[in-house]
Amino acid sequence: MVYDGSHIIGYLNEEIVEDYLPEEHQEDEQAYTAYKYTGTEADGGTVMPCDNPSDYGEVANAIIRSRYSVSQEMAIHRHAGNGDYEDNPKEYEDYNQWCEAAVALAKKWLGIS
């Protein structure tokens, strides 16, 4: 998880690919279960700024920031607070779902129950 002194690397949005057949093993015809991630690194990882990779709140925030900037987050809260939530409930629900997933993932990575 630690990438360097001020970043972590994580594997987000895991997608399980059943019956995956790598190109170099086409002749084997043995399919595998594979895992696919959406990060920008060659292996699908996502490098995220994080000053303290042992702090649960910092790690959860880094995961949240991988999808939402502070200004985007504030806008979503403003929309919800202004009653715009009723016009576009999916925006807040998607955001909240991502935050809940970030919290769960941070706890998992840090071994917190």
Secondary structure as UniProt FT lines:
FT   STRAND          2..4
FT   TURN            5..6
FT   STRAND          7..10
FT   STRAND          15..20
FT   HELIX           23..25
FT   TURN            26..28
FT   STRAND          32..36
FT   TURN            42..43
FT   STRAND          46..49
FT   TURN            53..54
FT   HELIX           56..65
FT   TURN            66..67
FT   HELIX           70..81
FT   TURN            82..83
FT   HELIX           84..86
FT   HELIX           89..110
//
